[in-house]
Amino acid sequence: MIDFRGRVAVVTGAASGIGRGLAERFAAEGMRLVLADIQPEPLHAVAAALRLNGAEVVTQLTDVADAAAVQALADCAWSAFGAVHVLCNNAGVVPGARFRPIWETAPEDWHWSLNVNLMGVVHGILAFVPRMRAQGGWGHVVNTISVAGLVSGTNSPAYGAAKHAALRATEALYADLRAEASPIGVTALCPGVVATGIGNSERNRPATLVPAGGVRDDDPQAKERYASAKSAALMPAEVAEMVLRAIRERTFYLVTTTAFDRGVRERMDAILNRRNPDFPDILTMSQEESDARR
Ligand SMILES: NC(=O)c1ccc[n+]([C@@H]2O[C@H](COP(=O)([O-])OP(=O)(O)OC[C@H]3O[C@@H](n4cnc5c(N)ncnc54)[C@H](O)[C@@H]3O)[C@@H](O)[C@H]2O)c1
């Protein structure tokens, strides 16, 4: 059984939602924390609340889309605590108008999503994994992907494509570490619908990546269906509990729900049988996930 006490965890996107849930759960295990986010006030509020409960917490304002900023985060972690044992590449964004077809998805949406959801994870791997390998001993990397990285079809193309790519990068990390029999484990966290601030990601869009004519709004009917699915969503604390178990058990694919399995199956079955796919609708699967929880 891994004793987490005194070990060091780094969490990106720690100011809200799943990242905050992870930070709270790790603090409850007695871990020392390096928390990173692009939003200073909520980041400092999370750190202050954890310190009140006795946790040792360092914060670093970080844009994970910026490779140098993520290197600076690694410097900060090693200079504060001398080691990093658990790395959670968790920060992510969903560009607005996610329930619109691909031909209405602006280049800026693609760049923003790929910069954060894919390159944020890659930057974390590049900045931390060589040093974790050099430090030696047990470690674990948790990359937050999504069921959107497993299924396909209509809805959120810029988000889904970035998450598919981030999963591919995470599989490479897993395989490369496994090939050298590394004591560093890897988990690809693939949540379904979780009650977080992700629907309000536009708060973090860089001014340089606002599409000409502004950010389009979503189709109101799709928005309503998503809100309904979200009303019975998993809580970040539940996800954090699953992550802790996955780290302990060295689970690679951590898919928090079975509601999207038929989407994965349809995609794989179509590929293997060389037939055209009939992708189930992502919003319908989201609704099924919440119906199963009600
Ligand atoms: N909530 C869901 O339903 C759901 C489902 C599947 C996957 N996810 C994934 O979970 C992860 C966490 O998201 P969440 O749902 O907790 O949303 P959230 O919006 O509550 O939290 C995301 C955090 O990331 C931060 N962030 C955004 N851009 C950043 C950047 N460039 N650099 C550093 N920090 C940045 C935000 O400020 C925020 O604190 C994301 O990768 C998301 O794609 C969420």
The ligand as an SDF file (V2000), in Angstrom:
LIG
                    3D

 44 48  0  0  0  0  0  0  0  0999 V2000
  -16.3740   18.6290  -16.0000 N   0  0  0  0  0  0  0  0  0  0  0  0
  -16.5200   17.6580  -16.8630 C   0  0  0  0  0  0  0  0  0  0  0  0
  -17.6450   17.2270  -17.1560 O   0  0  0  0  0  0  0  0  0  0  0  0
  -15.3020   17.0270  -17.4930 C   0  0  0  0  0  0  0  0  0  0  0  0
  -15.4580   15.8280  -18.1770 C   0  0  0  0  0  0  0  0  0  0  0  0
  -14.3520   15.2350  -18.7710 C   0  0  0  0  0  0  0  0  0  0  0  0
  -13.1160   15.8260  -18.6510 C   0  0  0  0  0  0  0  0  0  0  0  0
  -12.9770   16.9960  -17.9770 N   0  0  0  0  0  0  0  0  0  0  0  0
  -11.6430   17.5810  -17.8910 C   0  0  0  0  0  0  0  0  0  0  0  0
  -11.3260   17.8370  -16.5460 O   0  0  0  0  0  0  0  0  0  0  0  0
  -10.2870   18.8090  -16.4830 C   0  0  0  0  0  0  0  0  0  0  0  0
  -10.6190   19.8210  -15.4030 C   0  0  0  0  0  0  0  0  0  0  0  0
  -11.7350   20.5800  -15.8020 O   0  0  0  0  0  0  0  0  0  0  0  0
  -12.9750   20.8670  -14.8410 P   0  0  0  0  0  0  0  0  0  0  0  0
  -14.1260   20.1350  -15.3720 O   0  0  0  0  0  0  0  0  0  0  0  0
  -12.5870   20.7000  -13.4310 O   0  0  0  0  0  0  0  0  0  0  0  0
  -13.2400   22.4070  -15.2110 O   0  0  0  0  0  0  0  0  0  0  0  0
  -13.0190   23.7580  -14.3870 P   0  0  0  0  0  0  0  0  0  0  0  0
  -13.2530   24.8490  -15.3430 O   0  0  0  0  0  0  0  0  0  0  0  0
  -13.8310   23.7230  -13.1350 O   0  0  0  0  0  0  0  0  0  0  0  0
  -11.4840   23.6760  -13.9760 O   0  0  0  0  0  0  0  0  0  0  0  0
  -10.4520   23.8410  -14.9230 C   0  0  0  0  0  0  0  0  0  0  0  0
   -9.3310   24.6700  -14.3200 C   0  0  0  0  0  0  0  0  0  0  0  0
   -8.2930   24.8100  -15.2970 O   0  0  0  0  0  0  0  0  0  0  0  0
   -7.8600   26.1720  -15.2840 C   0  0  0  0  0  0  0  0  0  0  0  0
   -7.2690   26.5100  -16.5700 N   0  0  0  0  0  0  0  0  0  0  0  0
   -7.9000   26.7990  -17.7560 C   0  0  0  0  0  0  0  0  0  0  0  0
   -7.0120   27.1010  -18.6990 N   0  0  0  0  0  0  0  0  0  0  0  0
   -5.7840   27.0120  -18.1300 C   0  0  0  0  0  0  0  0  0  0  0  0
   -4.4720   27.2150  -18.6080 C   0  0  0  0  0  0  0  0  0  0  0  0
   -4.2420   27.5750  -19.8790 N   0  0  0  0  0  0  0  0  0  0  0  0
   -3.4420   27.0220  -17.7550 N   0  0  0  0  0  0  0  0  0  0  0  0
   -3.6710   26.6650  -16.4680 C   0  0  0  0  0  0  0  0  0  0  0  0
   -4.8970   26.4850  -15.9530 N   0  0  0  0  0  0  0  0  0  0  0  0
   -5.9410   26.6390  -16.7750 C   0  0  0  0  0  0  0  0  0  0  0  0
   -9.1020   26.9750  -14.9770 C   0  0  0  0  0  0  0  0  0  0  0  0
   -8.8160   28.2790  -14.4850 O   0  0  0  0  0  0  0  0  0  0  0  0
   -9.7940   26.0930  -13.9460 C   0  0  0  0  0  0  0  0  0  0  0  0
   -9.3950   26.4070  -12.6340 O   0  0  0  0  0  0  0  0  0  0  0  0
  -10.1740   19.3850  -17.8930 C   0  0  0  0  0  0  0  0  0  0  0  0
   -9.0550   18.8140  -18.5320 O   0  0  0  0  0  0  0  0  0  0  0  0
  -11.4450   18.9250  -18.5520 C   0  0  0  0  0  0  0  0  0  0  0  0
  -11.3170   18.8320  -19.9570 O   0  0  0  0  0  0  0  0  0  0  0  0
  -14.0430   17.6010  -17.4020 C   0  0  0  0  0  0  0  0  0  0  0  0
  1  2  1  0
  2  3  2  0
  2  4  1  0
  4  5  1  0
  4 44  2  0
  5  6  2  0
  6  7  1  0
  7  8  2  0
  8  9  1  0
  8 44  1  0
  9 10  1  0
  9 42  1  0
 10 11  1  0
 11 12  1  0
 11 40  1  0
 12 13  1  0
 13 14  1  0
 14 15  2  0
 14 16  1  0
 14 17  1  0
 17 18  1  0
 18 19  2  0
 18 20  1  0
 18 21  1  0
 21 22  1  0
 22 23  1  0
 23 24  1  0
 23 38  1  0
 24 25  1  0
 25 26  1  0
 25 36  1  0
 26 27  1  0
 26 35  1  0
 27 28  2  0
 28 29  1  0
 29 30  1  0
 29 35  2  0
 30 31  1  0
 30 32  2  0
 32 33  1  0
 33 34  2  0
 34 35  1  0
 36 37  1  0
 36 38  1  0
 38 39  1  0
 40 41  1  0
 40 42  1  0
 42 43  1  0
M  CHG  2   8   1  16  -1
M  END
$$$$
